[in-house]
Amino acid sequence: MSDLKTDSQDLQQEENALIALRKEKLAAERAKGNAFPNDFRSDSYCNDLQKQHADKTKDALEAAAIPVKVAGRIMLNRGSFMVIQDMTG
């Protein structure tokens, strides 16, 4: 019975230490400025890019090196290949 109390107390202390560490990190980020910046602005949508460049070959795309900013989620990551999905699909 006392072992269970000791274990739960140890777990509680570890959890409190983790929470304190997270609060310290958040305070440090807030001291730098905006802790949760959301100023990223995309200039392209995935669906539009696929339509614009569907007829181009891999070599032509590599040679063009077209810079784009896409806001989305990485759905799949295999080595140097990524599947990115935004609100257009």
Backbone torsions as a table, in degrees:
resi	resn	phi	psi	omega
1	MET	NA	-42.9	179.8
2	SER	-69.8	-28.6	176.7
3	ASP	-64.1	-39.1	179.1
4	LEU	-65.0	-41.3	178.4
5	LYS	-64.1	-42.2	-179.9
6	THR	-63.8	-43.8	179.5
7	ASP	-62.9	-44.6	-179.0
8	SER	-68.1	-34.1	176.6
9	GLN	-67.3	-41.0	177.7
10	ASP	-62.4	-43.8	178.9
11	LEU	-63.0	-40.6	179.0
12	GLN	-63.8	-40.9	179.1
13	GLN	-65.8	-40.6	177.7
14	GLU	-63.2	-43.0	179.9
15	GLU	-63.7	-42.4	178.3
16	ASN	-62.7	-38.6	178.8
17	ALA	-65.4	-40.9	178.4
18	LEU	-65.0	-41.8	179.2
19	ILE	-63.8	-42.3	178.4
20	ALA	-62.1	-40.9	178.7
21	LEU	-63.5	-43.3	178.8
22	ARG	-63.0	-40.2	178.5
23	LYS	-65.0	-37.7	177.2
24	GLU	-63.8	-44.3	179.6
25	LYS	-63.6	-41.1	178.8
26	LEU	-64.9	-41.0	178.1
27	ALA	-62.4	-38.6	178.3
28	ALA	-65.3	-41.3	178.2
29	GLU	-65.7	-40.7	178.9
30	ARG	-65.4	-33.5	179.0
31	ALA	-66.6	-30.1	178.2
32	LYS	-73.0	-24.9	-176.1
33	GLY	147.0	-136.7	-179.1
34	ASN	-70.9	118.0	-177.7
35	ALA	-72.8	-26.7	-178.7
36	PHE	-128.2	72.8	-176.2
37	PRO	-68.0	143.6	176.4
38	ASN	-138.7	42.2	-176.6
39	ASP	-94.5	8.2	178.0
40	PHE	-70.2	133.6	178.4
41	ARG	-124.4	122.7	177.9
42	SER	-82.8	156.5	177.8
43	ASP	-121.3	1.7	-177.5
44	SER	-147.5	158.7	172.8
45	TYR	-116.8	146.3	-176.6
46	CYS	-57.6	-45.5	-178.0
47	ASN	-61.6	-42.2	178.6
48	ASP	-64.3	-41.4	179.1
49	LEU	-63.3	-41.0	178.8
50	GLN	-63.5	-41.2	179.2
51	LYS	-67.3	-42.1	-177.4
52	GLN	-66.9	-34.4	-171.4
53	HIS	-116.3	16.5	-177.9
54	ALA	-64.4	-33.1	-175.9
55	ASP	-87.0	-3.9	-177.5
56	LYS	-89.0	148.3	178.4
57	THR	-82.5	166.6	178.8
58	LYS	-59.4	-44.2	-179.4
59	ASP	-62.8	-40.2	179.8
60	ALA	-65.8	-39.6	178.7
61	LEU	-67.2	-40.6	178.4
62	GLU	-64.6	-40.1	-179.6
63	ALA	-68.2	-36.2	-178.9
64	ALA	-71.8	-34.8	-179.8
65	ALA	45.1	60.7	-175.4
66	ILE	-78.9	117.9	178.4
67	PRO	-79.7	131.8	177.0
68	VAL	-137.0	156.8	173.9
69	LYS	-119.8	117.3	-178.6
70	VAL	-121.0	130.2	175.8
71	ALA	-100.5	112.7	-179.3
72	GLY	-166.8	-165.7	179.8
73	ARG	-115.9	141.8	174.5
74	ILE	-80.7	113.5	-177.2
75	MET	-90.9	-27.7	-177.3
76	LEU	-151.9	136.9	-179.8
77	ASN	-135.4	112.0	178.3
78	ARG	-125.5	101.1	179.4
79	GLY	60.9	-117.1	-178.7
80	SER	-96.6	8.9	-179.8
81	PHE	-109.7	138.6	178.0
82	MET	-132.9	144.9	170.2
83	VAL	-106.8	116.4	-178.5
84	ILE	-110.7	135.0	179.0
85	GLN	-123.1	129.3	175.3
86	ASP	-116.8	-164.9	-175.3
87	MET	-69.5	-12.5	177.8
88	THR	-91.5	-6.5	178.1
89	GLY	106.3	NA	NA
